[in-house]
Structures are given as structure tokens and as C-alpha cells.
Amino acid sequence: MHGPVLSGWLLVALCGATGAYCLTRTRDGTAREGASARAEALMGFGMAAMAVPAAVVPPPGWLWTVYVAVFGAAALHAAARAGAGGHHLHHLIGSLSMVYMALAMAPGTAHGAASAHAGHAAGASGSAGGVPVLTGLLLLYYALYVLRSAGRLVPAPVGVAAGAGAVPGTGWGDRPELARACRLAMGTAMFAMLLTL
């Protein structure tokens, strides 16, 4: 059956496209918005790489150490800025989630790298990887985040939204509704990845 491998590739495409769009946002807006877009691009590309089906491309053993190092550094960066508000706290949780998933899928864990990565990326259900309570808390966080993000994409009534649309001639990077849609897509992908951990 090709469904599990197909779902892994769909996650790769979704996260990769989201990461690429976030890169286009890095050159638009304020320095703070650019930093947020860079963090989201890193998350998108990292999630895309993690979702590659292991049955097609087996991950090398050192890859999990790279994930832990890169997203551990991203978590420290987000933690240093979490007091400034914005998306820094969400970036901190996202980076720590990536570290957690990498540790759960690393060789030598109860789940094992190959089986965890195959189950994770392909959507197979098997033995649990990681700590069930922590996985459950992260699933709850991302479920609430996705619902909140989806609510922000619902169009406002016509009278309220007057003048709030995209300005003609602006680039793709300064469209707030596209940035919100990307955050929704990454939150949904993270939920799916944690669900199959």
C-alpha cells in the first residue's frame, strides 16, 4: 500500500513549501519580523527533512545529533527572546518539540531510529516513541494552536475588514494572511508528526 509513503512525501512537500515561503518573508518587514520568518523557515525545512519516509531514504545515524544541535540552539535563541512577546514562545516550543522528536527517534532509544522514522514519516502506528505524557501535552498544545490559527484565517465581516486587505503591488512576503496560513500548515504538520511518533 502506498498511502503511508505518500503521506510522508505530502508532509515533506507541505513543510518544504512553507519553509520556502518563510524565506521570502525574511527580506520584508521589520528586523523582528525577519527574525521570526527565519525561525519559521528553519522549522519548515527541518520538519520536511524529518518527514522523509525512511523506507525510501534511510536516515544516517548522525542525523539525529544534528537535529538536536540545530534545534537546541534555536530553542536557546527563542528562549532568550521569549520575554519580548510575539512568536518567540511558540518558536521555543516548536524547537523543543523537534529536539524531543529527534531524541525519541535516535538510535539506542526504545523506539529505534529506523522504526520510529518510518512510523513517524509514513503515518504507521506502532510502539510509542518518547514519553506518552509529554507527547500528549504537545499534541494538546498543537491542536489548540491549529484551532486558534484557523480561527484567525476566517474572514472578518465586510464592515470590519474595510481597508484591511492586501495593498496592491505588495510582495508575497508582506501578506499577513499567507504568513498565518503557513503557521497553520506547520502547526498541523507538527501535530501529525507527533501523532505518529
VMD Tcl script that draws the C-alpha trace (Angstrom):
set ca {
  {0.00 0.00 0.00}
  {1.42 3.42 -0.98}
  {-0.62 5.52 1.43}
  {1.91 5.79 4.28}
  {4.82 6.68 1.98}
  {2.60 9.12 0.09}
  {1.55 10.84 3.32}
  {5.24 11.19 4.25}
  {6.01 12.85 0.92}
  {2.97 15.11 1.30}
  {4.36 16.28 4.66}
  {7.74 16.86 3.00}
  {6.10 18.96 0.27}
  {3.92 20.93 2.70}
  {6.75 21.71 5.13}
  {9.25 22.42 2.35}
  {6.88 24.84 0.59}
  {6.13 26.53 3.90}
  {9.84 26.88 4.66}
  {10.46 28.33 1.19}
  {7.68 30.89 1.63}
  {9.08 31.87 5.03}
  {12.42 32.54 3.34}
  {10.71 35.03 1.03}
  {9.36 36.81 4.12}
  {12.82 37.29 5.63}
  {13.59 40.28 3.41}
  {10.27 42.07 4.02}
  {9.09 43.91 7.10}
  {10.96 44.84 10.26}
  {14.05 43.15 11.68}
  {11.82 41.41 14.24}
  {9.54 40.05 11.52}
  {12.59 38.90 9.55}
  {13.94 37.01 12.58}
  {10.55 35.36 13.08}
  {10.42 34.38 9.39}
  {13.93 32.87 9.59}
  {12.92 30.78 12.61}
  {9.82 29.59 10.77}
  {11.85 28.75 7.65}
  {14.27 26.68 9.76}
  {11.33 24.87 11.33}
  {9.69 24.21 7.96}
  {12.84 22.80 6.37}
  {13.69 20.78 9.48}
  {10.22 19.25 9.55}
  {10.42 18.50 5.82}
  {13.72 16.66 6.29}
  {12.37 14.74 9.29}
  {9.26 13.65 7.36}
  {11.17 11.97 4.50}
  {9.99 8.33 4.51}
  {12.78 6.13 5.90}
  {11.66 3.27 3.66}
  {12.75 5.37 0.67}
  {15.69 7.32 2.13}
  {17.11 5.72 5.30}
  {18.42 8.44 7.64}
  {22.09 8.26 8.65}
  {22.69 7.70 12.37}
  {24.34 11.10 12.87}
  {21.30 12.99 11.58}
  {19.56 12.90 14.97}
  {22.56 14.57 16.62}
  {22.40 17.33 14.02}
  {18.67 17.84 14.72}
  {19.30 18.06 18.47}
  {22.18 20.54 17.99}
  {20.42 22.79 15.47}
  {17.05 22.89 17.19}
  {18.64 23.03 20.64}
  {20.45 26.20 19.50}
  {17.19 27.52 18.02}
  {15.45 26.84 21.35}
  {18.14 28.79 23.25}
  {17.78 31.66 20.80}
  {13.98 31.68 21.18}
  {14.24 31.38 24.99}
  {16.47 34.46 25.12}
  {13.78 36.42 23.26}
  {10.66 34.82 24.75}
  {10.12 37.79 27.06}
  {9.83 40.10 24.03}
  {6.49 38.55 23.09}
  {5.45 37.76 19.57}
  {6.02 34.25 18.31}
  {9.20 33.63 20.34}
  {7.44 31.42 22.89}
  {5.84 29.39 20.09}
  {9.24 29.09 18.38}
  {10.69 27.87 21.68}
  {8.02 25.17 21.97}
  {8.47 24.22 18.31}
  {12.24 23.93 18.62}
  {11.97 21.88 21.79}
  {9.39 19.65 20.04}
  {11.90 19.00 17.26}
  {14.60 18.15 19.82}
  {12.15 15.82 21.57}
  {11.19 14.02 18.35}
  {14.85 13.67 17.31}
  {15.74 12.16 20.69}
  {12.76 9.80 20.51}
  {13.84 8.58 17.06}
  {17.59 8.38 17.70}
  {19.38 5.02 17.67}
  {19.52 3.43 21.10}
  {16.10 4.66 22.22}
  {13.26 2.27 22.95}
  {11.68 3.00 19.61}
  {14.82 2.93 17.47}
  {15.69 5.30 14.68}
  {14.61 3.29 11.68}
  {11.29 2.11 13.02}
  {10.45 5.46 14.58}
  {11.34 7.42 11.47}
  {9.42 5.02 9.26}
  {6.39 5.13 11.53}
  {6.70 8.86 12.07}
  {7.05 9.88 8.44}
  {4.82 7.22 7.00}
  {1.99 7.53 9.47}
  {2.24 3.98 10.76}
  {1.13 3.32 14.29}
  {3.45 1.22 16.36}
  {5.09 1.26 19.72}
  {5.22 4.66 21.32}
  {8.37 6.70 20.91}
  {9.12 9.23 23.59}
  {7.24 9.90 26.80}
  {3.46 9.45 26.32}
  {2.52 12.24 28.77}
  {4.87 14.74 27.09}
  {3.70 13.67 23.64}
  {0.10 14.14 24.81}
  {0.82 17.64 26.14}
  {2.49 18.64 22.88}
  {-0.43 17.21 20.90}
  {-2.83 19.28 23.03}
  {-0.73 22.41 22.51}
  {-0.60 21.98 18.73}
  {-4.30 21.10 18.50}
  {-5.17 24.35 20.29}
  {-2.62 26.27 18.21}
  {-4.11 24.93 14.96}
  {-7.65 25.80 16.05}
  {-6.59 29.30 17.07}
  {-4.66 29.82 13.82}
  {-7.56 28.57 11.74}
  {-9.87 31.00 13.54}
  {-7.60 33.88 12.57}
  {-7.92 32.94 8.89}
  {-11.70 33.23 8.95}
  {-12.58 36.44 7.10}
  {-13.91 39.31 9.17}
  {-17.33 40.82 8.32}
  {-17.21 43.23 5.39}
  {-17.62 46.37 7.52}
  {-14.83 45.33 9.89}
  {-12.41 44.30 7.15}
  {-12.68 47.52 5.14}
  {-9.20 48.64 4.23}
  {-7.60 45.58 5.81}
  {-6.91 43.69 2.58}
  {-3.59 43.32 0.84}
  {-2.27 46.51 -0.69}
  {-1.97 46.27 -4.48}
  {1.62 45.94 -5.57}
  {2.91 44.44 -2.33}
  {5.10 41.35 -2.49}
  {4.20 37.83 -1.43}
  {6.28 38.22 1.70}
  {4.21 41.00 3.24}
  {0.83 39.26 3.04}
  {-0.21 38.59 6.67}
  {-2.87 36.07 5.70}
  {-0.26 33.93 3.91}
  {2.04 34.06 6.95}
  {-0.88 32.92 9.14}
  {-1.70 30.14 6.65}
  {1.94 28.96 6.79}
  {1.87 28.89 10.58}
  {-1.36 26.90 10.42}
  {0.21 24.44 7.95}
  {3.30 23.96 10.13}
  {1.20 23.54 13.26}
  {-0.91 20.91 11.52}
  {2.20 19.11 10.24}
  {3.76 19.14 13.71}
  {0.55 17.70 15.14}
  {0.60 14.92 12.53}
  {4.27 14.15 13.17}
  {3.75 13.96 16.94}
  {0.64 11.85 16.48}
  {2.61 9.17 14.67}
  {5.69 9.35 16.94}
}
mol new
graphics top color blue
foreach p $ca { graphics top sphere $p radius 0.5 }
foreach p [lrange $ca 0 end-1] q [lrange $ca 1 end] { graphics top cylinder $p $q radius 0.2 }
display resetview
